[in-house]
């Protein structure tokens, strides 16, 4: 029974060009190839997670483009819908971007708890907002029936981490210049030149590799949490199918226990969806700040 459940659960969690709507009976569809690749590389296909990522991006645009137009008009926030979505962005800006992406003299308070415009973190806020919202919506799509979380795919989370890595490198070079950026990875050393140069030559590759490792762990953290959570939920639900031929007493007992367990775990997964989106954004800001403002 466990082998059956685990094997079928994998088909629900892994990315594929097969989209299963119901397992029993088998109902679903195959996503057709878009076009043939050159040099006999075969057909180019989009997968289920590719479509879900477009859906996630579309939902973000559908929610925030109208809100941004209302904000530009100078209208005061009102209603649960507007305040809920705007409060998330305000939280990321004030509690993630500004504390970790500000220099010592970047923030000037006006004496009433409000900072002046032109904050140093403002240039990174749109990127952090986009990252947070995209990861969050990808996570939340897995809570809907017959859908899935693209962030449960290591390919997706690794791609997001690669983007973070290049964002850090480009931001560091633009902030300090290429030569001074290299000095960020080697602290000032009051040593003779014949000792200083060999030590710096050793520190640079170590620090660069450390940054690569940080971004890699960033992708693994998000992937492992989302994959494991949905794997557990799918396995518990498939116990119902596995017990269907074991008699009505066992079937209804397993069904009741599975439904209660999945309901409770779904509430936990909902919290994890928000938490992992926040942690991915928070660590991105932390890694960016360590390069843009290494004095912190």
KOLVEX-237063 format. One record per residue (C-alpha): x, y, z; residue number from 1. Coordinates in steps of 0.5 Angstrom, whole numbers, plus 500, padded with zeros to 3 digits. Example, Ala and Ser with C-alpha at 12.3 -4.5 7.8 and 13.67 -1.06 7.14 Angstrom:
! KOLVEX-237063
PT    X    Y    Z  gufi
PT  525  491  516     1
PT  527  498  514     2
This chain:
! KOLVEX-237063
PT    X    Y    Z  gufi
PT  500  500  500     1
PT  506  505  502     2
PT  509  503  495     3
PT  503  504  491     4
PT  502  511  495     5
PT  509  514  494     6
PT  509  512  487     7
PT  503  515  485     8
PT  504  521  489     9
PT  511  522  485    10
PT  506  523  479    11
PT  502  529  482    12
PT  508  532  485    13
PT  513  532  479    14
PT  513  536  473    15
PT  511  533  466    16
PT  507  535  460    17
PT  501  530  463    18
PT  496  534  467    19
PT  492  529  471    20
PT  485  532  473    21
PT  483  525  477    22
PT  487  519  478    23
PT  481  514  479    24
PT  478  514  473    25
PT  484  517  469    26
PT  482  523  467    27
PT  487  529  464    28
PT  490  531  458    29
PT  497  532  454    30
PT  500  539  453    31
PT  502  538  446    32
PT  509  541  443    33
PT  509  548  440    34
PT  514  547  435    35
PT  520  543  432    36
PT  527  545  435    37
PT  532  546  430    38
PT  538  541  429    39
PT  534  535  430    40
PT  533  536  437    41
PT  526  534  438    42
PT  520  538  439    43
PT  519  544  444    44
PT  514  543  449    45
PT  512  547  455    46
PT  510  543  462    47
PT  505  543  467    48
PT  509  548  471    49
PT  511  552  465    50
PT  503  554  465    51
PT  502  555  472    52
PT  508  560  472    53
PT  505  564  467    54
PT  498  563  471    55
PT  502  566  477    56
PT  505  572  474    57
PT  498  573  471    58
PT  495  573  478    59
PT  500  578  480    60
PT  499  583  474    61
PT  491  582  475    62
PT  492  584  482    63
PT  497  589  482    64
PT  496  593  476    65
PT  489  596  478    66
PT  492  597  485    67
PT  498  601  482    68
PT  493  605  478    69
PT  489  607  484    70
PT  495  609  488    71
PT  498  613  483    72
PT  491  617  483    73
PT  492  619  490    74
PT  486  615  492    75
PT  487  613  500    76
PT  487  605  501    77
PT  480  603  503    78
PT  477  596  503    79
PT  480  589  505    80
PT  482  587  498    81
PT  487  593  497    82
PT  489  594  504    83
PT  491  586  505    84
PT  495  586  498    85
PT  498  593  499    86
PT  500  591  507    87
PT  504  585  504    88
PT  509  590  500    89
PT  509  595  505    90
PT  512  589  510    91
PT  517  587  505    92
PT  519  594  504    93
PT  520  596  511    94
PT  522  590  514    95
PT  526  586  509    96
PT  529  591  504    97
PT  530  598  508    98
PT  534  594  514    99
PT  538  590  510   100
PT  540  594  504   101
PT  541  601  507   102
PT  548  604  508   103
PT  549  608  515   104
PT  547  614  512   105
PT  542  612  507   106
PT  536  613  512   107
PT  534  620  515   108
PT  528  620  519   109
PT  523  626  520   110
PT  522  626  527   111
PT  515  622  526   112
PT  517  615  524   113
PT  517  617  517   114
PT  524  617  512   115
PT  525  621  507   116
PT  524  619  500   117
PT  530  617  496   118
PT  532  611  500   119
PT  538  607  498   120
PT  534  601  498   121
PT  528  603  494   122
PT  532  601  487   123
PT  532  594  490   124
PT  525  594  492   125
PT  521  592  486   126
PT  526  586  485   127
PT  524  584  492   128
PT  517  585  491   129
PT  517  581  484   130
PT  521  575  487   131
PT  516  575  493   132
PT  510  575  490   133
PT  512  570  484   134
PT  514  565  489   135
PT  508  566  494   136
PT  503  565  488   137
PT  507  559  485   138
PT  507  556  492   139
PT  499  558  493   140
PT  497  554  487   141
PT  499  548  490   142
PT  494  549  495   143
PT  488  548  489   144
PT  486  542  487   145
PT  489  539  480   146
PT  494  544  480   147
PT  501  544  483   148
PT  507  548  486   149
PT  512  550  480   150
PT  517  551  486   151
PT  516  544  488   152
PT  521  543  482   153
PT  528  544  483   154
PT  529  547  476   155
PT  525  553  478   156
PT  528  554  484   157
PT  535  553  481   158
PT  533  558  476   159
PT  531  563  481   160
PT  537  562  485   161
PT  541  564  479   162
PT  537  570  478   163
PT  539  572  485   164
PT  546  570  484   165
PT  547  575  478   166
PT  543  580  481   167
PT  548  580  487   168
PT  554  581  482   169
PT  551  586  477   170
PT  549  590  483   171
PT  555  590  487   172
PT  559  592  481   173
PT  554  598  479   174
PT  555  600  487   175
PT  562  600  487   176
PT  566  599  481   177
PT  569  593  478   178
PT  576  594  482   179
PT  573  596  489   180
PT  567  590  488   181
PT  573  585  488   182
PT  576  588  495   183
PT  569  587  498   184
PT  571  580  498   185
PT  577  581  501   186
PT  578  585  508   187
PT  583  590  509   188
PT  589  587  511   189
PT  595  591  514   190
PT  600  586  512   191
PT  607  586  507   192
PT  605  586  500   193
PT  608  579  499   194
PT  603  576  504   195
PT  597  580  502   196
PT  597  578  495   197
PT  597  571  496   198
PT  592  571  502   199
PT  587  575  497   200
PT  588  570  491   201
PT  586  565  496   202
PT  580  569  499   203
PT  577  571  492   204
PT  575  564  490   205
PT  573  562  497   206
PT  568  568  497   207
PT  566  567  490   208
PT  564  560  491   209
PT  561  561  498   210
PT  556  566  494   211
PT  555  561  489   212
PT  554  556  495   213
PT  549  561  499   214
PT  545  561  492   215
PT  545  554  491   216
PT  542  553  498   217
PT  537  558  497   218
PT  534  554  492   219
PT  535  547  495   220
PT  531  550  501   221
PT  525  553  497   222
PT  525  546  493   223
PT  525  541  499   224
PT  520  545  503   225
PT  515  545  498   226
PT  516  538  495   227
PT  516  535  501   228
PT  510  538  503   229
PT  506  536  497   230
PT  509  529  497   231
PT  506  528  504   232
PT  499  531  502   233
PT  499  527  496   234
PT  501  520  499   235
PT  496  521  505   236
PT  490  522  500   237
PT  492  516  496   238
PT  491  512  502   239
PT  484  512  500   240
PT  485  509  494   241
PT  489  504  496   242
PT  484  502  502   243
PT  478  502  497   244
PT  479  494  496   245
PT  480  493  503   246
PT  472  493  505   247
PT  468  498  507   248
PT  470  499  515   249
PT  477  500  513   250
PT  476  504  507   251
PT  471  509  511   252
PT  476  509  517   253
PT  482  511  512   254
PT  478  516  509   255
PT  476  520  515   256
PT  483  520  518   257
PT  486  522  511   258
PT  481  527  510   259
PT  482  530  517   260
PT  490  529  516   261
PT  490  533  510   262
PT  486  539  512   263
PT  490  540  518   264
PT  497  539  514   265
PT  494  544  509   266
PT  493  549  514   267
PT  500  548  515   268
PT  502  548  508   269
PT  498  555  507   270
PT  503  558  513   271
PT  509  555  509   272
PT  507  558  503   273
PT  508  565  506   274
PT  514  563  510   275
PT  518  560  504   276
PT  516  566  500   277
PT  518  571  505   278
PT  525  567  507   279
PT  527  567  500   280
PT  526  574  499   281
PT  529  576  506   282
PT  535  572  504   283
PT  536  575  498   284
PT  536  582  501   285
PT  541  579  506   286
PT  546  577  501   287
PT  545  583  497   288
PT  546  587  503   289
PT  552  584  504   290
PT  555  586  497   291
PT  552  592  496   292
PT  554  595  504   293
PT  559  590  506   294
PT  561  595  512   295
PT  554  592  515   296
